[in-house]
Amino acid sequence: MTTDTPTPSPTLNDEATPKLSTLDRLLPVWIGSAMVGGILLGRLIPDLNDTLDKVKVDTVSLPIAIGLLAMMYPVLAKVRYRGISAELGDRRTMGLSLVLNWVVGPALMFTLAWVFLGDLPELRTGLIIVGLARCIAMVLIWNDLACGNSELGAVLVAVNSVFQIVMYTVLGWFYLDLLPGWLGLETQSLDVGMWPIAKSVLIFLGIPLVAGFLTRTILEARKGTDWYEHSFLPRIGPIALYGLLFTIVVLFSLQGDQILDRPLDVARVAVPLLIYFTLMWFGSFGAGYRLGLPYDRNTSVAFTAAGNNFELGIAVAIAVFGVTSGQALAGTIGPLIEVPVLVGLVYVALWAKRRWYGE
């Protein structure tokens, strides 16, 4: 039994804009420059890795935490929270997203890890750990850039967060121990409690979510909706992309040596990741299109399904196997491949919007 799909409320993304900003128009250039700049920065300052890693929020380096929070706050400030209850009532969309995220995604990553990294158990385990961590951060950026539904994106991220707290350890046991044992493959244990996962969710989703909600509630009451959406939001919007670029620089500066010193391992992990992100996005978008989902809702489902929570994946790998382990290396390669691939898929989504949705 399904309910009717809620009629999406208009957002800033729906309004025609005569010209993209320089930041938006040249985003692939900025991201590429941030990657190169991060690697060079790590090489030029040998102790930068240790310096940046000394101060942490939970198990994530403080600079990365700052970048993530900066990315998510403007996007969550854009959400019209009064429309969220309608999103929760759309059983068809919610059901599709849950199946893609918690059945298809982990199973696909498990399969790709064993096909491409069967002889490298550390990297294989690290890749599976990443596949189990569903995205709760960067997906909001991709959804926003591709003109997805902000309210639905926020709901899907929140639902993924709850499922992540409850199911991450269970799925880790299933895909690393139980299922390989059934198939006669090598097994691996994953001892991770629910509280470390809950802390990650509370920090990286809870803080910007509360900040975004309070910002909209207070400023709308004082200044009105028109001022909030047409004056305030455009001013804070670029902060999300600045946060993204800052995060990329820090990530690549921290992992530049690993990337340059172990290029073959990076390449071997990159191949299944490329296949994973591509199959998940196109499969999700195609399924949503066949179900008749409007573009903005279909886009939110596709990017939520394709992205992964690299903060959690890296934190788990480091906590269980150590910072210099192959599992941790596989976790750090995840976002290095995910960022450029999903940026490319943003442009694919916008093309599909014009091609198949007539917009």
Buried (B, 14 or more C-beta within 10 A) or exposed (E): EEEEBBEBBEBBBEEEEEEEEEEBEEBEEBBBBBBEBBBBBBEEEEEBBEEBBEEBBBBBBBBBBBBBBBBBBBBBBBBBBEBBEBBBEBEBBBEBBBBBBBEBBBBBBBBBBBEBBEEBBBBBBBBBBBBBBBBBBBBBBBBBBBBBBBBBBBBBBBBBBEBBBEBBBEBBBBBBBEBBEEEEEEEBEBEBEBEBBBBBBBBBBBBBBEBBBEBBEEBBEEEEEEEBBEEBBEEBBEBBBBBBBBBBBBBBBBBBBBBEEBEEBBEBBBBBBBBBBBBBBBBBBEBBBEBEBBBBBBBBBBBBBBBBBBBBBBBBBBBBBEEEBBBBBBBBBBBBBBBBBBBBBBEBBBEBBEEEEEE
